[in-house]
Amino acid sequence: MNSVVCVKQVPDTETLIKLNADGTGIVTDGVKWIMNPFDEYAVEEAVRKKEKTGGTVTLVSLGPDRALDAIRSGLAMGADTAVHINDADFAAKADPYATAQALAAAIKELEYDAIFCGKQAVDDDAGQVAAYLGELLDLPVITLVIKLELSDDGKTAIATREIEGGHAVIEVPLPAIFTAQKGLNEPRYASLPQIMKAKKKPVTVKTVADLGVSAEPMTVIKGMSLPPERQAGKMIEGADAAAKAAALAKALREEAEVI
Amino acid sequence: MPGAEITRELYWNVVGTGFPVARVLSYILALAAIVLFVKGLFRRGGFFDAVKMMKLASGPDVPRTDNAGQRLKYAVAEVFGHRKILREPYQGVAHLFIFWGFIALFFGTFMDFVQGDIIEPLFHANILQGGFYLFFSLITDLGGIMVIAGIIMFLVRRYAGRPKWLDDKPEDRIILWLILAIVVTGFLIEGLRLQATEMQPGHPMHPYAWYSFGGHLFALPFAWMSVQAAKGLHRFVWWLHLFIVMGFIVYVAYSKLLHIFTVPVNIYMRNMTENPAPLKPIPPETFETAETFGVHLLEEYSWKDLFDSEVCMRCGRCVAVCPAFNTDKPLKPRDVIQNLREHLEAKVKLSLDADGKVRVIHEESYEGPGLIGEVIEKDAIWACTTCMACIEACPAYISQFPKLIDLRRYLTMMESDFPAEVQEVFRGMENNSNPWNIGSHARADWAKELNVPLMSQKGEAEYLFYVGCAGAFDDLNKKVAIALAKIFNAAGLDYAILGTEEGCCGDSAKKIGNEYLFQMLAETNMEVFNNYKVKKIITLCPHGYNTLKYDYKELGGDYEVYHYTEILDDLIRSGKITLKNPVDNLCAISYHDSCYLGRYNGIYEQPRNILKALGLGAPVEMASHHEKSLCCGAGGGRMWMEETLGTRINQKRTQEAADAGAKTVCTACPFCYTMLSDGIKELGKGEEMRAVDIAQLVAKAAGLE
């Protein structure tokens, strides 16, 4: 089975986020970048399917030069080739719609039986790209997949989705788009030979213009804000357990106003 | 010649004029024994086949033959002085008796040979007479009695009180009984000779009979015997003795007795590098080019690794001190070495060509047990805390645990096969340069409210205070970092921290086997160190201390590295820190030796000096301390792994502290501090016990809280 996996480079979830001067984005200097964790599930699943049935795994990513690091991580996990849509300006202002336009244009040039995406990118949490891709490529989209099985003839797939309080099992003809949810697999830690090999794997670099994409974003970010800083904890004092409990109840009612 | 009458006839009653054939027969027997001994060494799968395999071994090794004079001096002192063997007094004394007893007996036999087979037949003279003869008599008898005493001590231990870490194979018992039989028959020969000669009143040697006191004692039961009967029995026992001795000589080549020869050689070849437990170097440039990393085939070990396996005589001291074994985990360092030996001897048989040459078997065509998983099980590989107790305990100077790290390297770097929870740790080190995976921007948050100089502001400082991940990110250990900063400030120390420019030292990555990640972290740190022209470094954590001191040096970083206990000891001595406040509420304080301070670096006294300076007297020592201190369980990357097998090491150590009556357990290592704090909680002893870091006590006593 040939797969395409869309990967996005995002700030590390632990990195310090600072807003830029006009509050419409983040300061990217000093940020540690990683592959979107949900995309790791997607890459892992595609690689596992390849290891089982043969075929190739191609990564597609939109981002500036630095996105190559995320691409190399995916190649080290076992993907074969990658298309890097290297367009810093386009990527900087792209909303999910524009991103999907660029990705779809690149994917159209590839052969595939399945497209894998993370269920959302952990930076903007929009979770829209896969749906747009379904529309642009005219393919079914199965979201929040936690288990995926292929039929013997490779023509259909049976996906298990996570839904509120249970699971839904869905059959879909291939090609189709799947978005990966935590639990789909345990992404591997790339072995050293794979990391070294990944450095030599082919990455095709394209610009948005190369792909003939002229889409403008449909949405614009007007402002961002950081959550309020966490208040320091407060120790409840008291002579004994009963006194402490009373003080706690009082604090919860009068200071926190939660009871 | 004066004293010429004080002597005895050699080969008396056996090789007299009446028995010319006996001398020839004894020579033939001796020759046969030597031939069989050599054959034993050269047997299929035997020692010399193993040596052929060692020649194929490709793993790099530290120098083994430099400083010949120093090596020889050390080996001679160790072999004859038994320093390490005597660390276990009972076994040590028993071995010492047998060793020195044997030397006396060898001296006696050798003199017999020189006199009886060279001087007498060729020069018709006698050197074994007079005072020298009496001395010779006394010494050999003393030797024999010492051997018997040693053997009895070993027999008692083996039959009456065998500890669970001592294994018990037929050869172990055979060897003891064999040696006993040799010495007892020897004394019987002497006793029967005395009965037939010197003990008879009127014999010229009668007054000197007690110089052969051992034989004299053995002669007492035969006092009723006629001279004729004693001579008959003597002749029989003489031949019996000779047969057993020859059998013993042959058995040396087939049993652990070979250690008589291999151990001195191994001591001579001991690791003389600074690093007490060096791992195989992986030059950075080979990451791009090498096809495989670590060890998964026997031949990938170094020749010395394989030699080590042939040296081990299964004394089990490494097992006795192993924290994994002592908490019922499937790791016995001795068995790692022994399984390796068995594997070596089996594989060399498969690798032998018809002409006796050993060839490398291709991995695909090899059908024997795999090194990882079958010869050494994975649970054993991951159970090691790298506490170095095995290396420290081994009287044969074998390097045990680094052989497991070689296997971890293969599993980690080649197969990505490690305990699942480790992946997040690697990720944390890669993305945020700390195993907790806390944002690297928060590395200096602990110092926010304090006046801690930053290297980026100060430009340069005499000392770099390398805080390390635990002091920077772990809430418990941040208190230690704060205490140290306050002390350094109060003492007016010229120091600075790197703040967010500091990175993880990489110790855990290295010991888990991820050398690639370790070197990336090390290179990043060294670049920062070198930017600030750092020369002297104080570390909070013994793991960072050891890593910066030895492992960075191997990568070209040359720094003078100190652990904070060394600095504090010095500051207190020189009066730069005054401990004016009494440290209260500390009754019964005990100090837990960190493996990476103690065994790795010999820092035992500085922390104890500090405790003494606090006016607390000498700490109460736990059942195991100093060189034998039990690990807290967090070394070797175990800090980050679940402990699912057996019982918990930290609880065992906490219990040791409780059993010693300690109310306060002092640590000087963040991992130990965490593990023992947890241990106290887990054992429900939070009310009566507490763990505390020495730096915190010093800060308190100096009024810096």
Interface residues (C-beta under 8 A of the other chain):
Chain A: D12 E14 T15 L16 G30 K32 I34 E186 R188 Y189 A190 S191 L192 P193 I195 M196
Chain B: F287 E288 E291 T292 F293 M413 M414 E415 S416 F418 A420 Q423 F426 N431 N432 N437 I438 G439 S440 H441 A442 Y516
